[in-house]
Amino acid sequence: MKKTGFLLFASLLFISGVYAKKSIVISNSLNFDRNAEMVEIKTCALKADFKTKSYVLKNEKNQEVPYQLISTDKNKQILILQADVKANSSSTYTLTEGKPAVVNAKTFAGFIPERLDDFAWENDIAAYRMFGPALAVEKPSNGVDFWAKRTDKLVVKQRYKDELENGITYHVDNGNGLDFYKVAHTFGCGGIAPYASDKLWVGDYYNHYKVYENGPLRSVFSLIYDSVKVDNEFYKEIFTVTVDAGSIMNKAEVKYIGKGNNISSLATGIFLHDVKDNLKTDLANGTIAYAENAVSNAGLPSGRNYVGVFAPQKNVIESKEMDNNALLLSSYKTGKIFTYYFGGGWSKWHFPTDNDWFEAVKNFSLAKNNPLKVKIK
């Protein structure tokens, strides 16, 4: 009778169109906690109709958890959420029909034409920008600029507004962080360039951009460089960035397109500025982590500045220092997509000491090599 009753109940649910609650079990195989780590789930696995219905996601404490729906290239859809999972443990989330609360945006990416074609982006950890064609006269690189934050709120738009309209510079900490980082014609905070003929072919400004997603939990965009010179050949570069809420690093997917065949390796890395400070290179794990003093434009000490990169170990062939950059060299074939990660942090927000940053970079690489596992029940 019990089995018959269950089957009848299930049939009624199906006929009435009521969504059967799904349990999402997320497991962590590593010996450290994974907090606010982004997880992707195919919506087809959830058997939920997000086109015509709405759903609420909750954790084990019955607290609502924000999520974002993202369309993929193959007209599929994924749900992303930030999961908290203890070391060597699992957490269960539930999805049921209902009206979800409005999600506060934790990421942003956008074109800033009023500031010489900057393209800027951020999450709740840090902010970044790269340089556009209106800045050509200053001969910028395709390196990454880093802005320190000490708030989980979005600050980029307000900083530009304050600088350009209100005369309040973002080169001084006015309460939520500042820009103290210098890029010049270098890699900055995690740029990339072809390495050929014993030379780094650092690029210039981007020519075009395209935004695919813009929050609240993930933003995705591409910067396109029309003419990247490598020896006597020219290539088109597509630099696609994914910025996730809660992540200390951005994901970069880079593709060089051209008829030349002189790109066999790529260099990604960080600018060491004038005096090398605390540098940790781990070739086995494919990471570089760096710490240095941060100083505002007013000459005031502003704590410690942190930057880092992570490249998949299967591609990394060498680490080296060149032209004041700390680099990882990776094998590459023209036309393929190369993936790596870059980011920055600050001693006044999340990372009080150099070792805190170094540990975070190490754990980030371990997490990428050992992703959280998902089971739907």
Secondary structure, 3 states (H helix, E strand, C coil): CHHHHHHHHHHHHHHHCCCCCEEEEEEECCCCCEEEEEEEEEHHHHCCCCCCCCEEEECCCCCECCEEEEECCCCCEEEEEEEEECCCEEEEEEEEECCCCCCCCCCEEEEEHHHCCEEEEECCCEEEEECCHHHHHHCCCCCEEEEEECCCCCCHHHHHHHHHHCCCCCCCCCCCEECCCCCCCCCEEEEEEEEECCEECCCCCCCEEEEEEECCCEEEEEEEEEEEEECCEEEEEEEEEEEECCCCCEEEEEEEECCCCCCCEEEEEEECCCCCCEEEEECCCCEEEEEEEEECCCCCEEEEEEEEEECCCCCEEEEEEECCEEEEEEECCCCCEEEEEEEEEECCEECCCHHHHHHHHHHHHHHHHCCCEEEEC
